[in-house]
Amino acid sequence: MADYPEITFNYFDLRGRGQFIRAMLEHHGVPFKDNRIVLAKDNSNWPEIRNKRLITGDFQKIPFLHWGEFRLNETLVILEFLDKQLGPNDLDETAWVQHRQVTSSAFLDLVVACINLIWSDIFHPGANVPATTAILKRRISMHLATFNQTLTEWQWLDGLQDRPVMASDAVLWEGLDMIRLTFDDHVSFEELDVLAAFYDESPGASTFKRLLAEKHLNITGRPGEPDALAAIHGSLNGGV
Ligand SMILES: N[C@@H](CCC(=O)N[C@@H](CS)C(=O)NCC(=O)O)C(=O)O
């Protein structure tokens, strides 16, 4: 087994920006302390936790990864760091850059987009959630079609089974699964052959699914997330 330093991963006890990092560490068998921060129902315990820089790092936000001497904030930085530590060391520059692009877009354009929609009426008082949902549904559908085309051109599925699970796998899988749940299957990637095959058969998928089956996790820390999701689904189903 590889020799690892002391590792602590700090994140909320939810999916958000952290589940794919946990899942990667689990999949690779990395021994780590999984410090899950449990929010009070109204999130009132957060300001006190936020000030504990051993838990929230130099930017006082999470995810925050403590890996031996390294203190890492910023999700995309953590993911690149993990690929350097755990990923294949024989990727050429072109493949490495492609992985960084897939990781960034899956994180920002899929995962963060879903998170922001679920929080939208709180972060943007007076927001029109049905209209916001409809716009995002259109934008994400277009982006998934583009993703599918590009991954086809990049022959993404070839060799997927022959390399270790990378950040791109964990985040893209999480993004697709969050889209399924956030849009109640109204944004479908079933017809997008590469994405559909990736979601079902990518090498990390069984670990990602197993972890979620072992413990149900909300997508975000938004108080009342089930009601927010019900409102989004209602608007997609033609409700007000
Ligand atoms: N740019 C950061 C953003 C991290 C972030 O906003 N994390 C949220 C939780 S998912 C947080 O710490 N929110 C509390 C706060 O901003 O006070 C990243 O991508 O990691």
The ligand as a Tripos MOL2 file, in Angstrom:
@<TRIPOS>MOLECULE
LIG
   20    19     1     0     0
SMALL
NO_CHARGES

@<TRIPOS>ATOM
      1 N1        -14.5080   28.6370   -4.2970 N.3       1 LIG1
      2 C1        -14.7280   27.6890   -3.2480 C.3       1 LIG1
      3 C2        -16.1050   27.8730   -2.6780 C.3       1 LIG1
      4 C3        -16.3130   27.0070   -1.4650 C.3       1 LIG1
      5 C4        -17.6420   27.2820   -0.8230 C.2       1 LIG1
      6 O1        -18.3390   28.2730   -1.1140 O.2       1 LIG1
      7 N2        -18.0040   26.4090    0.0940 N.am      1 LIG1
      8 C5        -19.2330   26.5910    0.8220 C.3       1 LIG1
      9 C6        -19.8110   25.2580    1.2130 C.3       1 LIG1
     10 S1        -20.1970   24.2440   -0.1770 S.3       1 LIG1
     11 C7        -18.9300   27.3480    2.0760 C.2       1 LIG1
     12 O2        -17.9070   27.1590    2.7090 O.2       1 LIG1
     13 N3        -19.8820   28.1920    2.4390 N.am      1 LIG1
     14 C8        -19.8760   28.9210    3.6630 C.3       1 LIG1
     15 C9        -19.3530   30.3170    3.5460 C.2       1 LIG1
     16 O3        -19.0220   30.7610    2.4220 O.co2     1 LIG1
     17 O4        -19.2890   30.9600    4.5920 O.co2     1 LIG1
     18 C10       -14.5700   26.2510   -3.7880 C.2       1 LIG1
     19 O5        -14.8780   26.0410   -4.9680 O.co2     1 LIG1
     20 O6        -14.1370   25.3630   -3.0490 O.co2     1 LIG1
@<TRIPOS>BOND
     1     1     2 1
     2     2     3 1
     3     2    18 1
     4     3     4 1
     5     4     5 1
     6     5     6 2
     7     5     7 1
     8     7     8 1
     9     8     9 1
    10     8    11 1
    11     9    10 1
    12    11    12 2
    13    11    13 1
    14    13    14 1
    15    14    15 1
    16    15    16 2
    17    15    17 1
    18    18    19 2
    19    18    20 1
@<TRIPOS>SUBSTRUCTURE
     1 LIG1         1 GROUP 0 **** ****
